[in-house]
């Protein structure tokens, strides 16, 4: 798959100094971990998955999770398992007749309820298992993390290719200060023991907020919920040096409509508050910007209209790109500090080195804007996305 492929050749040339490169499940892990973008969750009961993926119904979709956990009822589990198996078998069969469509498929994951269910799904999927990039581990804790990883490795051996795990940190012992730091330390060691199998660490903000009866509105970012923001800081501190940490889900979406032009015009003019009916988009963009500022890469989303706003925020600016190139080019010890190409900041080779590495990885995945271009240009092209009549959780 390739980000922003929905843009015409002319618009890509106009918007990007450097275009996004192709990504697939065999892309090196250190790149793939940054490449999930806006990961769309959908219930595993959805019965049009194969057709939806092959028809590219959601043209910006680059990673998707079929959820067997909280997105479905407890009475639906057996049916959902059978449906996922049937949908992936159908997808596999259709790909044999149209193999060229495989290059446009998003990265596919299944969120299971337990390590036992992971092994069950691996067995049921059989030869369709190779379509997956990996599994998501909900409510991952010191009590089940090793079992999840052992099950993942068994499934990987079964398909003779590496499947990745994405643990979700969302258990009470992480939020409660009495136990947090001991649990984080133990979890980190478990993850480091199987580091090659962990694609990224995800934050389950909805479950964590629910423990205290908190739910943020569409004007409030997760960083303004101090209880959760405090934990996010610790998660980045413990895991951010060795793993990619992915951002919290944004729960809100607005009425489906085509008339987004007033909102886009307001954004392009720097208008902070335009209309309450667009608060969900403004809040999403604000939270995604804060994710990036805090070293978080990727975000869980639950509606297709979130895909383009989130992913447009991951494109690297020309200024960032030029700074990153300069920092890495001068990292041979000949200089320690230099003026940026835009003559507006100091670049230091040692403290900014890792930042520069991340920027160049992102530039390969999401591309680089021309100097006079920004996420507004992509959103302007993306207005049609807001005309979708079927939301993933609604239809």
N, C-alpha and C positions, 0 to 999 in steps of 0.2 A: 504494500500500500504506500501511498504518497500523500502527504498533507497538501491541502488546497488544490487538489487535482481538478476540482469543479470549476476553477477559474479558467477562462479562455487563455489561449496562448498569448494573445495580445495583452490581456490584463496581467498575466504573470510577468510578462516582460516589463510592463509599466510599474508593477508593485515591487518586484523583487530584484535586488542587486545580486543575490545568490538564491537560486531556487531550491526548494526542499528536495532531498534525495529519497530514493526508494528504501523502505524498511520492511523487513519480514521477520518471521520467528527465528531464523538462523542468524540474524544480525548479531554481532558481538554484544554480550550482556551489558557492558558498561554504556553502550549506546542505546540498546533496547530499553534499558531501565528508565531512560529519559524520554522515551518515544511514545508513551501511552496516551499522552494528551488528555483530552476529556474522555474518560472511560465510562461508557453508557451501560448502566445496569438495566436489565429487563427480566421480568419474571419468567421462569423456566416453563411456565404453562402456555406461553405464547406459541400459537400453532402455525405461524407463517414465517418462522425464522429462516428456513432455507430460501424461500422465495424472496424474503426481505433482503437477505444478504446478496443474493445473486442479481437482483434487480437494482441494487444500490439505492434503495429507497431513501436512505439518509446519506446523502452524498459526502458529508464530512465525517462519517463514522470511520474511525481508525482503530478502536479497541472496544470490545463489548464483553460484558459478563452476564452469563445466564445464571440467574439466582435461584437456588434451591432452598434458600434460608428464609430471611424475613420477608422477602417479596411475595411469598406464597403462604397459604394457610397450612396448618399442620395436617389437615385432612386431604391436602392436594399433593403430598410428597410423592406417593407412588405414581400418580398420573404424570406429575412433572418430570420424574425420572424417565418414564417411558417416552414422554414427548421429546425430551432433549436427545435421547438415543435415536428416535425416529427422525428428528429434524436433521441431525448431523449425518445420519446414514443417507438421507435424501440429498443433502448437500454434497456428500462424497460421490454419490452416483451421478448427480448432474454435472459435477466437475470433470468426470471422466469423458463426458460428451462435449464439454466446453472448457478445456483446460486453461485457455487463455484468460478466463475470468478469475482464476485463482490469484493472479497478481494484484487484484483490486480488493481482495477480502481483508477485513480488519483482523487484528489479533483477537483470538477467541479464548475465553476463560470460563470456567464454571465455578460458582461459589457453592461449596458443599456445606453440610451441617456438621460433619464430623470426619475424622480420619477414616473411620469405617466406611462411610458413604463415599469417600474419595476412591477407595479401592473397589467398591461396588460399581461405581460409575466407570472406572477404568476397564473393568471386566465387561460391563454391558456394552460399552462403546466399541470394543474390539478394534477393528482396523480403522474406525473413524477417529480413534484417539489421537492420531497424528495431526488432525486438524486443529487441535488445541495448542495454545502456547503454554497453558498451565491452569492452576487451580487457585482459588482464593480461600483463605483460612479465616472464617469469622470467629470473633471472640477468642482469638489466639492468646494463650496464657502459658504460664510455666507448667501447667498441668497437662496441656495437650500439644504444645509446640513440637516437641521431639517426635511424638507419634504422627503428627501431621507430616513432618519432614521425612520420616521413615516410610510412610505410605506413599508420599510423592516420589521418593527414589524407587520404590518398587514399581510404581506405575511407569516411571521413566524407563526402567529396565525392560518392562513389558513392551513398550513401543519402540525401544532401541533409539530413542532420542531424548534429549534433556527437556523435561517439563519444569516450568518454574512455579514457585509458590509466592503468593502475596498475602502475608499475614495482616489481619486487621487488628489493631490495638484498640480495644473498647471494653475492657473488663473493669469491674469496680476496684480491684486491688491496684490498678494503675492510677485511678483518679484520687483514691484516698491517700492522704499524705503519710498515714501510719505505715503503709506497706509499699508505697510507690517506688522508692529508690532501690529497695532490695529486689523487687520484681523486675524493674527495668534492667538491673545488672544481670540477673539470672537469664532473662529473655535475650539480652544482647549476646551473652556467651553461647546460648543455644543456637542463635542465628549465625554467629560467626563460625561455629563448627561446621555449618553447611552453607556457608556464604555463597557458594557457586550456584545454589538452587534458589536463592531469594532474589526475586526481580526487584521488588520494592516493598517498603513498609507503608501500610495505609492506616489512616486515622479514622476511627468510627465515631464521628462527632455526634451523630443522632442518638446512638445508644448511650454514649457518655452523658449527654445533656439529659436524656430521659431518666437517668439514675437520680437526678436532683429535681425532676419536674420542670426542666428548663427547655424552652423552644424559642429560637431566635426568629424575629420577623424578617420581612424582606428588605428592611432598611438597615439591618444589623449584621455585621460580619462576625464570623466565629472569633475573630481577634478581639472583639468587644465583649465577648462572654468570658470574663476573666478566669473563671474556674477552668474552662477548657483551654484558653490561651496559655495558661500556666503549664498545663500538661503538654501542650504542643511544643512549648519551649524546651521542656525536658526530653521529649521524644527526639527532637532535632539534635539536642545535645548528646544524647546517648547513641543515636543511630546515624546521624547525618554525616559522620566522618567515614563510615564504611558502606552505607546503603543510601539509595535514593528514597526519600520520604515523600509520599503523595498526599495531596490536600483533601480536606473534609468535603463531604457532599453539600451541594447547594439544593435546598428542598423546594424552592419556589419557582413557579412559572406562571405566566400571565395568560390572558385570553388569547386564543388563536386568531390572528388577524394579519392581513397583508400590509396595513398602513403603518409601516415602521419608519417611513421617511422623516416625519417630524422629529422622532427620537434620534435618528441618525444625524440629522442636521443640528439638533441641540448638542449632541456629543461633539460633533466636529467644531462647534463654536465654543466648546468648553463650558457649556451650561451644566451645572452640577445637579440641578433639580428641575425637571421638565414637567412631568405628570405622574401622578401616583400609579397609573396603570402600567408604567414602565419601570417602577421601582425594582422589580425583580431582576431586570437586566442591569440596571445601575448597580444594585447590590452585588450581583454576580461578578461584574467587571471589577468592582472595588475589592472584593475578597480575593479574586484571582491575582490582582496586582499585589496585594499583601502577601499572598502565597509566594509569589516570585521573589519579593523583597526579603522574605524570611528563609529562602533557600529550599523551598518546596517545589517539586517538579511533578506536574500531573494533577488531575482532579477527578473525583468521582462525580458523575452527573446522572440524573434520572429522567431527563427529558431531551429529545433531539434538538430542541431550540437552544440548548445550552452549548452544543458542540462548537459552533463557529465563534461565538463570543469568547469562550475559554481559549480555544486554540489560536485565535488571532492574537491573544496576549502573549503567546510564547514565541512569536517571531522575534528574532534578534534585530535590534536597531543597527543602523550603519555605524553609529558612534560606538556602541558596545563592541561591534565586530572589529572595528579599527583598533580600539584599545586592546582587545584580547590578542590580536595579531602582534601588536607592538610589544606587549608584555612577554609573550612567548618567544618572539624573535630576539629579545634582549636578555633572555634568561641564562645566557652563557657566562655570566659573572663579569662582563665587561662594564656594565653600568648597573646601578641600583635603583635609580629613579629617573623618570623623564616626563616631559610635558606631553599631554595627550595630543593626538592628531587634530582634535577640534580646539586645542589651546584653551581648555576650560577646566582642566583637572590635572592632578598628579597621578601618574601610574608608577607603582612600585613593583618590581619584578617578584620579590619573595612573598609579601603578603597577598598580592593579587593573582598569584600564579594559578591556584586551584579555580578561582573564579573564571579566569581566562580559559582554562581547559573546559569548564562547563559551558561557557558561551560558544566555543567552537563546536562542541558536540551538538548543542541546540541549533547552531547555524546550519549544520548538515541536515538535521531532522525537519526543522520548521522554516528554514530559509532566513534571509536577511533583507530587511526593507531598504529601498532606496531612501536617500536622505529626507526627501519630502513626502514620504509615505508612512502610514501607521495602521494600526488595527482598524481604524475608521474605514479605510479603503476596502478591507476585506468584509467588514460588516455591511457596507453599502452594497457589495456584490451578493451578500448573503440574505437579503431581505426575503427571498422566496422561502427560506427555511422556516420563517415564522408563519407561513401559510399552511404548514402541515396540519391536517385534520385529525391525525391519530397520534396521541402521545403514547409512549411505551407503557405507562402504567394505566392508561385509560382506554386503550383500544388496540 
